[in-house]
Amino acid sequence: VQLQACGGGLVQAGGSLRLSCAASGRTFSRPSMGWFRQAPGKEREFVAAISWSGGTTYYADSVKGRFTISRDSAKNTVYLQMNSLKPEDTAVYYCAADLKRLGVLAYEYDYWGQGTLVTVSS
C-alpha cells in the first residue's frame, strides 16, 4: 500500500485544516487507517483511526471533539478534519494503514505515508 498525505500548512490558533491521505496498491486488503503526529523532540503519537467500513473510529483524548476522521472508500482516501487548532497541535502528521486490525499503536501499522507539516501559530 502506498500512501500520499497532503493538506498541511500554516494556520492561526482557532483555525481549521483538512488533511487527506490517498491510498493505492493493496487497498483490496481493506486496511484500517490511522493518523499519527510527531512534534519536534517528541515521540510519534496516535491521533485518530478509522475502520475500513468507517463504522468505528478512535481518537486521542487531546483531539477528541476537535478532530474528525473520515474516509471515502470509493476513492481510497482518508481525511482528518482539524478544527479549533492549538499551537500544541503543531507537528508532522502521518497517515498509516493497518492490514490486520484497527489499532492505536504505531508499531501495529504496516504502511506509512511521508508526512505533512501542520504549523499552528499563536
C-alpha positions as CSV (number, residue, x, y, z in Angstrom):
1,V,0.0,0.0,0.0
2,Q,1.3,3.4,-1.0
3,L,0.1,6.4,1.0
4,Q,0.2,10.1,0.0
5,A,-0.7,12.7,2.6
6,C,-1.3,16.3,1.9
7,G,-3.2,19.3,3.2
8,G,-0.8,20.6,5.9
9,G,0.2,24.2,6.2
10,L,0.4,27.2,8.5
11,V,-2.8,28.3,10.3
12,Q,-3.6,30.6,13.2
13,A,-4.8,29.2,16.5
14,G,-8.5,28.5,16.4
15,G,-8.4,27.8,12.6
16,S,-9.0,24.7,10.7
17,L,-7.3,22.4,8.2
18,R,-8.2,19.2,6.4
19,L,-5.6,16.6,5.8
20,S,-6.1,14.0,3.1
21,C,-4.4,10.7,2.6
22,A,-4.8,8.8,-0.7
23,A,-4.0,5.1,-0.7
24,S,-3.0,3.0,-3.7
25,G,-1.8,-0.6,-4.2
26,R,-3.2,-3.3,-1.9
27,T,-6.3,-1.4,-1.0
28,F,-8.3,-4.6,-1.7
29,S,-6.9,-5.8,1.7
30,R,-9.4,-3.3,3.3
31,P,-6.9,-1.6,5.6
32,S,-7.9,0.3,8.7
33,M,-6.4,3.8,8.5
34,G,-4.8,6.0,11.2
35,W,-3.3,9.4,11.7
36,F,-0.3,10.0,13.9
37,R,1.8,13.0,14.5
38,Q,5.2,13.8,15.7
39,A,6.3,17.2,17.1
40,P,9.9,18.3,17.3
41,G,11.8,16.4,20.0
42,K,8.8,14.2,20.8
43,E,7.8,10.7,20.1
44,R,5.2,9.9,17.4
45,E,1.7,9.8,18.9
46,F,-1.6,8.5,17.9
47,V,-4.2,11.0,16.7
48,A,-7.2,9.1,15.2
49,A,-8.1,5.8,13.4
50,I,-11.0,4.5,11.4
51,S,-12.0,1.1,10.3
52,W,-12.4,0.0,6.7
53,S,-16.2,0.4,6.8
54,G,-15.9,3.8,8.6
55,G,-18.2,2.5,11.3
56,T,-15.6,2.6,14.1
57,T,-13.4,5.5,15.0
58,Y,-10.9,6.1,17.8
59,Y,-9.5,9.4,18.9
60,A,-6.7,10.6,21.2
61,D,-8.1,12.4,24.2
62,S,-6.2,15.5,23.2
63,V,-8.1,15.9,19.9
64,K,-11.5,14.5,20.8
65,G,-14.2,16.9,19.9
66,R,-11.9,19.0,17.6
67,F,-10.7,16.5,15.0
68,T,-12.8,14.2,12.8
69,I,-11.5,11.3,10.8
70,S,-13.5,10.0,7.9
71,R,-12.9,8.0,4.7
72,D,-14.2,7.7,1.2
73,S,-13.5,4.0,0.4
74,A,-14.6,4.5,-3.3
75,K,-11.7,7.0,-3.6
76,N,-9.4,5.1,-1.2
77,T,-8.9,8.3,0.7
78,V,-9.0,9.1,4.4
79,Y,-9.4,12.6,5.8
80,L,-8.6,14.4,9.0
81,Q,-10.7,17.5,9.6
82,M,-9.0,19.6,12.3
83,N,-10.9,22.4,13.9
84,S,-10.1,24.7,16.8
85,L,-6.4,24.1,16.2
86,K,-4.0,24.9,19.0
87,P,-0.2,25.6,18.9
88,E,0.4,22.3,20.6
89,D,-1.1,20.6,17.5
90,T,1.9,21.7,15.6
91,A,3.6,18.5,14.2
92,V,4.3,16.4,11.2
93,Y,1.2,14.4,10.6
94,Y,1.4,10.9,9.1
95,C,-1.2,8.6,7.7
96,A,-0.8,4.9,8.1
97,A,-2.5,1.7,7.0
98,D,-3.1,-1.4,9.2
99,L,-4.0,-4.6,7.3
100,K,-4.7,-6.6,10.4
101,R,-6.7,-4.6,12.9
102,L,-7.9,-1.2,14.0
103,G,-5.1,-0.1,16.3
104,V,-3.9,2.9,18.2
105,L,-0.2,1.9,18.4
106,A,2.3,2.9,15.8
107,Y,4.0,-0.4,15.7
108,E,0.7,-2.1,14.7
109,Y,0.6,-0.2,11.4
110,D,2.1,-1.8,8.2
111,Y,2.4,1.1,5.8
112,W,3.2,4.8,6.3
113,G,2.9,8.0,4.2
114,Q,5.6,10.6,4.0
115,G,4.0,13.1,6.4
116,T,2.7,16.6,6.1
117,L,3.6,19.5,8.3
118,V,1.0,21.4,10.3
119,T,2.1,24.6,12.0
120,V,-0.3,26.4,14.3
121,S,0.7,29.9,15.3
122,S,-0.5,31.6,18.5
